[in-house]
C-alpha cells in the first residue's frame, strides 16, 4: 500500500513531499521577538541565473509564513529557483532549548480566582422610615396618635418585608410607600424593621424605627374652690390637678377662645370682672390627643372693701385715746390693726397707753379675701393742758395789779397750739366758745351807765387730744368813771 501510494505521487508528489519537508512547522514556531542566528546554509547565487529583484507585491519576511494548510507555491513550473528568506523563520530545532520560552509559556498570567468566580451580589440599601405625622407637643419626639409610616428609598421593582418582633419573623408587604396604622395594633411602644428585596431576590440592609403610639385622649382636669370662700378673690390662684406629664393645658372663660395656660395655676385676675363666670379647662397630651373639657361655674369677687377715713380717729369722748368711728361699709369683714409696722393684731389687743407718735394702719379683708389698708400718723397725748390766765388789755386804773379798770377787754394767756377754749361770766354762767386769744368787754354783761361792778370771768382750754385743762376764775372790777377803750394785743 505504501509503494502504491508513492507510485501515484510521481514527480509531483516527490516535489510535494520535498516542499512539505522543507515547510516550517507551526508547532515549532518561536514566539515573537526571538531571533535565530543567520542561516549559513543558504545556497550561493548562481552566476548563470540573473539575480531576482524583490517583488513589491510579495509578502515581507515573516508576514506570510507557509503552513500545513497553505504550502508554498510550486516554483518548479516557473523555471526560477526558490528564494530563501534571509530573515528569521519560525522553524526551530527539532529539540528546542528548555531555557527558551515556547509559545505555550508566553500566555498572560491567570487572574486571581480564575474565570469561574461569580460576579459580586448586589445588596440593596436600607430604606428610609419616617412617621407620616408625628403629632403632639413635638414633631420629633416619636410620640404620636397617628401610626402611619412612610417608606422611601426603594429601588425600582423592589418589594419590602417588615418585622414587628425584632427580626424573628418577616412578612412581605409589596412595594408600599406607606405602611398603615392598622399594622401596629393597640397603643404602646412600637419597633418597626423594614428591608427591601430587589427584583433579583436580594435582601437589603434593615432599617429601624421606634415610636410610641398613643390614641387615647387624656382625662378632663379638675380643681376646687379654696376652702371656706364663697368667691375667688383677687389674690387667689386656682391650682389645676389631673394633668398628665408634658401635657399642654388650656382654659376658656364664658365660651370665649381657648387660651394656653403655661403653668398649672390660673390666677383669678384672668376673669377681669366680678360675678358668676363659666370656666372650662382641657389638656392635650404629648401625642396630640385633646381631652374632654371640664366646665366649672365660678363666683368671682375682685373688688377690695372700702375703708372709711374715720376708721382711725381721735374722739372727744375718749380724750387722749383712739376709737373706731366707722370700720367699713361691708358687714362681713375682719378689721386688723398694726402699730409702727409691727404685726397685725385685733383692735382689742393694741396698747396705746403710752404717749408718743404712732403710725397706725388698719386693714379690712372681705369674704373673698380682698384686702384694703388705711394708714394715719397720730400722737397719743394723755396730759391735760396748762391752766389759763386772764389779763386786762388796758388797765387804766391807778394800780396795775388791783384789777380795777374802766376797760375790761381781756387777754387769754397760756393757750396751747390747736387748743380750743371757753369762758363764762358771773351773770349768765354760760360757756362761750372763745375766738383767738381775747374776750371783749361786751361779752361780760356789764352796764356802762352804772357804778362800779364786779365781773367774775371763768376760762378753760381743751387740747388737740381732747384733754381738758383746769378751770380758771378771775374777778375784775369795772369802774366806768375811769373811761373806756379797747387795746388789741
C-alpha positions in Angstrom: 0.0 0.0 0.0 2.8 2.4 0.8 4.6 1.6 -2.5 1.4 2.1 -4.4 0.9 5.4 -2.7 4.4 6.6 -3.6 3.9 5.5 -7.2 0.8 7.5 -7.5 2.6 10.6 -6.3 5.1 10.7 -9.1 7.3 13.6 -9.6 4.7 16.0 -8.5 4.3 14.0 -5.3 8.0 14.0 -4.7 8.1 17.7 -5.2 5.2 18.0 -2.8 7.0 15.8 -0.2 10.1 17.8 -0.6 8.1 21.0 -0.2 6.3 19.6 2.8 9.5 18.5 4.4 11.1 21.9 4.0 8.0 23.9 5.2 8.2 25.3 8.7 6.2 23.6 11.4 3.6 25.6 13.3 4.2 23.6 16.4 7.9 24.6 16.3 7.3 28.3 15.7 9.0 30.6 18.1 7.5 33.5 19.9 7.7 36.9 18.5 11.0 38.7 19.5 13.2 35.6 19.5 15.6 35.8 16.5 17.5 32.8 15.1 21.2 33.1 14.2 22.0 33.7 10.5 21.4 30.7 8.3 24.8 29.9 6.7 23.3 27.0 4.7 21.7 29.3 2.2 22.9 28.3 -1.4 25.0 30.8 -3.1 23.6 32.6 -6.1 24.2 31.0 -9.5 26.2 33.4 -11.7 24.4 32.0 -14.7 21.0 32.9 -13.3 20.1 36.6 -13.0 19.5 37.9 -9.5 15.9 38.3 -8.7 14.8 41.7 -7.5 12.3 41.8 -4.7 8.7 41.8 -5.8 7.0 44.8 -4.4 3.8 42.8 -4.1 5.5 39.9 -2.4 5.0 39.4 1.3 7.6 40.7 3.6 9.6 38.3 5.6 7.6 36.9 8.4 4.4 38.3 7.1 3.0 35.3 5.3 4.6 32.1 6.7 3.7 28.8 5.0 1.7 26.3 6.9 0.4 22.8 6.5 -2.8 24.2 5.2 -1.2 26.6 2.8 2.1 25.2 1.4 4.4 27.4 -0.5 3.7 27.8 -4.3 5.3 25.3 -6.6 8.1 27.2 -8.3 9.2 24.2 -10.4 6.9 25.3 -13.2 8.3 28.8 -13.3 11.8 27.9 -14.1 13.0 30.2 -11.3 14.9 28.9 -8.3 13.1 29.3 -5.0 14.4 32.2 -2.9 15.4 31.6 0.6 14.1 34.1 3.3 17.2 35.7 4.7 15.2 36.8 7.8 14.2 34.7 10.8 12.0 31.8 10.3 9.5 30.1 12.6 11.4 26.9 12.0 13.3 25.8 15.0 15.5 22.9 16.0 13.8 19.6 16.5 14.8 19.6 20.1 14.2 23.2 21.4 16.3 24.5 24.3 14.5 24.2 27.6 15.7 27.6 28.6 14.0 29.2 25.6 10.3 30.1 26.1 7.8 28.4 24.0 4.6 29.8 22.6 2.7 27.9 25.4 4.8 29.5 28.2 4.2 33.0 26.9 0.5 33.1 27.8 -0.6 36.1 30.1 -0.9 35.2 33.8 -4.3 34.0 35.0 -6.4 36.4 37.1 -6.9 35.7 40.8 -9.8 33.4 41.4 -9.9 32.3 37.9 -12.6 33.0 35.4 -15.0 30.7 37.2 -15.7 33.3 40.1 -19.4 34.5 40.2 -20.0 38.3 40.0 -20.5 40.2 43.3 -24.1 40.1 44.7 -25.9 43.4 44.8 -27.3 44.2 48.2 -30.0 46.9 48.3 -29.5 49.7 50.8 -31.8 50.1 53.8 -34.9 52.1 53.1 -35.8 55.3 54.9 -38.6 55.2 57.5 -40.4 58.2 59.0 -43.8 58.8 60.7 -46.3 60.2 58.3 -47.4 62.6 61.1 -45.5 63.0 64.4 -48.4 64.6 66.2 -48.5 66.3 69.6 -46.3 68.7 71.5 -43.1 67.9 69.5 -42.7 66.9 65.8 -39.5 65.0 66.6 -40.3 63.1 69.8 -41.8 60.0 68.1 -44.8 60.2 70.3 -47.9 60.2 68.0 -51.5 59.5 67.7 -51.1 58.5 64.1 -49.3 55.3 63.3 -48.8 55.5 59.6 -45.2 55.2 58.4 -43.7 56.4 55.2 -41.2 54.2 53.4 -38.8 55.8 50.9 -35.5 55.0 49.1 -36.8 51.8 47.4 -35.2 50.6 44.2 -37.2 50.2 41.0 -39.1 46.9 41.1 -38.2 46.2 44.7 -40.6 45.0 47.4 -40.4 45.2 51.2 -40.5 42.9 54.1 -41.5 44.1 57.6 -40.9 42.7 61.1 -42.5 43.8 64.4 -40.8 41.3 66.6 -37.2 42.3 66.5 -36.4 40.4 63.2 -37.7 37.0 64.3 -40.3 36.9 61.5 -40.5 38.8 58.3 -43.7 39.5 56.4 -43.7 40.5 52.7 -45.6 43.7 52.1 -45.3 44.5 48.4 -43.9 47.8 47.3 -46.0 50.1 49.5 -44.6 53.6 50.1 -46.7 53.9 53.3 -47.5 51.4 56.0 -51.0 51.8 57.5 -51.6 52.4 61.2 -53.6 49.1 61.4 -50.4 47.1 61.2 -49.4 48.2 64.7 -52.5 47.1 66.7 -53.1 48.6 70.2 -51.4 51.6 71.7 -47.9 51.3 73.2 -44.2 51.2 72.2 -43.6 50.0 68.7 -40.4 48.8 67.0 -40.6 48.5 63.2 -38.0 46.9 61.0 -38.1 47.1 57.2 -35.8 45.7 54.4 -36.2 45.8 50.7 -35.9 42.8 48.3 -34.8 43.8 44.8 -36.1 42.3 41.5 -33.4 39.5 41.6 -34.5 38.5 45.2 -31.5 40.0 47.0 -32.4 41.1 50.6 -31.1 44.5 51.6 -30.0 46.1 54.9 -32.5 46.6 57.7 -34.0 50.0 58.7 -35.4 50.5 62.2 -38.0 52.9 63.6 -39.2 53.1 67.2 -42.1 55.2 68.3 -44.9 55.5 70.9 -48.4 55.1 69.6 -51.0 56.8 71.8 -54.5 57.3 70.6 -56.2 57.6 74.0 -57.5 61.1 75.0 -56.5 62.3 78.5 -59.0 62.8 81.3 -60.5 66.1 82.0 -58.6 68.2 84.5 -60.2 69.3 87.8 -59.9 71.9 90.6 -61.8 73.1 93.6 -62.7 76.4 95.2 -60.5 77.5 98.1 -62.0 76.1 101.4 -64.4 78.4 103.2 -64.6 81.0 100.5 -67.8 81.9 98.6 -65.9 83.5 95.7 -62.5 83.8 94.2 -60.7 86.9 95.3 -58.1 89.0 93.5 -55.2 87.2 95.3 -56.5 83.7 94.7 -54.8 81.2 92.3 -56.6 78.2 91.0 -54.4 75.1 91.2 -55.4 72.7 88.4 -55.0 69.0 89.0 -55.0 65.8 87.0 -52.6 66.9 84.3 -50.5 64.3 82.5 -46.7 64.7 82.3 -45.8 67.0 79.5 -49.4 67.8 78.6 -50.5 71.3 77.4 -53.2 72.9 79.5 -55.7 75.4 78.0 -58.6 77.4 79.6 -61.6 79.2 78.3 -63.8 81.8 80.1 -67.5 82.3 79.3 -67.2 80.5 75.9 -64.5 82.7 74.5 -61.4 81.4 72.6 -59.2 78.8 74.2 -56.0 80.3 75.7 -52.9 78.4 76.7 -52.0 78.1 80.4 -48.3 77.6 80.7 -48.4 76.6 84.3 -50.9 74.5 86.2 -52.1 77.6 88.1 -54.8 80.0 87.0 -54.9 83.5 88.7 -58.3 84.8 89.5 -57.5 88.1 87.8 -58.0 86.5 84.4 -61.7 86.8 84.9 -61.5 90.7 84.8 -64.8 91.3 86.4 -66.9 90.3 89.5 -69.9 88.0 89.3 -70.6 84.5 88.0 -68.4 83.0 85.3 -68.1 79.7 83.4 -64.6 78.3 83.4 -63.6 75.4 81.0 -60.3 73.5 81.3 -58.8 70.9 79.0 -55.5 69.2 78.3 -53.6 67.9 75.2 -51.2 65.1 75.8 -47.8 64.5 74.3 -49.3 62.6 71.4 -51.7 65.4 70.5 -54.8 63.8 71.8 -57.2 66.5 73.1 -59.1 65.6 76.3 -62.6 66.4 77.2 -63.2 69.8 78.7 -64.3 70.3 82.3 -66.9 73.0 82.7 -67.0 74.7 86.2 -69.1 77.6 87.4 -67.1 80.2 89.3 -68.1 83.1 91.5 -65.6 85.9 91.4 -65.1 89.0 93.7 -62.1 91.1 92.7 -63.2 94.4 94.3 -61.4 95.3 97.6 -63.5 96.6 100.5 -63.7 100.4 101.2 -62.4 101.7 104.5 -63.8 105.0 105.8 -61.2 107.7 106.7 -62.8 107.7 110.2 -61.6 104.1 110.9 -58.7 105.7 112.8 -59.9 108.8 114.6 -59.3 110.8 117.8 -62.6 111.3 119.7 -63.5 113.9 122.3 -65.4 111.3 124.2 -62.2 109.4 124.8 -59.6 112.1 125.3 -56.1 111.0 124.6 -57.1 107.6 123.1 -58.4 106.3 119.8 -61.6 104.7 118.6 -63.3 103.2 115.6 -65.8 105.6 114.3 -66.7 103.6 111.2 -64.9 100.4 110.3 -66.2 99.6 106.8 -69.2 99.7 104.5 -69.1 95.8 104.4 -70.8 93.8 107.1 -68.8 90.6 106.6 -65.2 91.6 107.3 -62.4 91.4 109.8 -60.6 94.6 110.7 -57.0 94.3 111.9 -54.5 97.0 113.1 -50.8 97.3 113.5 -48.7 99.9 115.0 -45.4 101.3 113.6 -45.1 98.5 111.1 -45.4 95.7 113.6 -47.5 92.6 113.5 -51.2 92.7 112.5 -53.4 92.4 115.6 -57.1 92.7 116.5 -58.2 96.0 117.8 -58.6 94.8 121.4 -55.0 93.8 121.7 -53.5 97.1 120.9 -51.9 99.2 123.7 -51.7 102.9 123.0 -51.5 104.0 126.6 -48.0 105.4 126.2 -47.8 108.9 125.0 -45.9 109.5 121.8 -46.1 109.5 118.0 -47.6 106.5 116.2 -48.2 105.2 112.7 -51.5 103.3 112.8 -52.6 101.1 109.9 -55.9 99.4 109.5 -56.6 96.5 107.2 -60.0 95.3 106.0 -60.5 91.8 104.5 -63.7 90.8 102.8 -65.2 87.3 102.4 -63.3 86.7 99.1 -60.0 87.6 100.7 -59.7 91.0 99.1 -57.9 93.5 101.3 -57.7 97.2 101.8 -55.5 99.2 104.1 -55.5 102.7 105.5 -52.7 104.4 107.4 -52.6 107.5 109.7 -50.0 109.3 111.7 -51.1 110.4 115.2 -49.8 111.4 118.6 -51.1 110.0 121.9 -51.4 112.8 124.5 -52.9 112.0 127.9 -51.6 115.1 129.6 -54.2 117.9 130.3 -53.2 121.4 129.1 -51.9 124.0 131.5 -54.2 126.4 133.4 -55.1 129.6 131.6 -54.8 133.1 132.9 -56.5 136.4 132.1 -55.0 139.9 131.8 -56.6 143.3 131.2 -55.6 144.6 127.8 -55.8 148.2 129.1 -55.6 148.6 132.8 -56.3 152.3 133.1 -56.8 152.3 136.9 -54.4 153.7 139.5 -52.7 150.3 140.0 -51.6 147.7 137.6 -52.4 144.9 139.9 -55.7 145.8 141.6 -57.7 144.6 138.5 -59.8 147.8 138.6 -60.2 149.4 135.2 -62.7 151.3 133.1 -61.8 148.9 130.2 -62.5 145.3 130.8 -61.3 143.9 127.5 -59.4 140.7 128.5 -56.5 138.7 127.0 -56.3 134.9 127.4 -52.8 133.8 128.3 -51.4 130.2 128.1 -53.3 128.7 125.1 -51.7 125.6 123.5 -51.4 125.5 119.7 -54.5 124.0 118.3 -56.4 124.1 121.6 -59.9 125.4 122.0 -61.2 127.3 125.0 -64.4 128.5 126.6 -65.3 131.3 129.1 -68.2 132.4 131.2 -69.2 135.5 133.2 -70.6 135.7 136.6 -74.0 136.8 135.3 -75.2 134.1 132.9 -72.7 131.3 133.7 -73.0 130.2 130.1 -69.8 128.8 128.5 -68.9 130.7 125.4 -66.5 129.5 122.8 -63.6 131.7 122.6 -62.0 133.1 119.5 -58.4 134.0 119.1 -56.9 134.9 122.5 -59.2 137.8 123.7 -62.5 138.3 125.5 -64.4 141.5 124.5 -65.9 143.6 127.4 -69.2 143.4 125.6 -69.3 139.7 126.3 -69.2 140.2 130.1 -72.7 141.6 130.5 -71.7 144.9 132.2 -73.8 148.1 132.5 -71.8 151.1 131.3 -74.2 153.6 132.9 -74.0 152.1 136.4 -71.3 152.5 139.1 -68.5 150.0 139.9 -69.5 146.5 139.1 -67.9 143.1 139.8 -67.2 140.9 136.8 -66.2 137.2 137.6 -64.8 135.5 134.5 -64.1 131.8 134.1 -61.9 130.2 131.4 -60.6 126.8 130.4 -58.9 125.1 127.4 -59.0 121.7 125.7 -56.0 120.5 123.7 -56.0 118.7 120.4 -56.0 115.3 122.1 -59.2 116.2 123.9 -57.7 116.7 127.3 -59.5 119.4 129.3 -57.4 121.8 131.3 -58.1 123.3 134.8 -60.9 125.9 135.1 -59.6 129.4 135.9 -61.7 132.1 137.6 -60.6 135.8 137.8 -62.5 138.7 139.4 -62.4 142.1 137.9 -64.0 145.5 139.0 -65.5 147.6 136.3 -65.3 151.4 137.0 -67.0 153.4 134.3 -65.5 156.7 135.7 -62.0 155.6 134.5 -63.0 155.8 130.9 -63.1 153.1 128.2 -61.0 152.0 125.4 -60.1 148.8 123.7 -56.4 147.9 123.2 -55.6 145.0 121.0 -52.8 142.8 122.0 
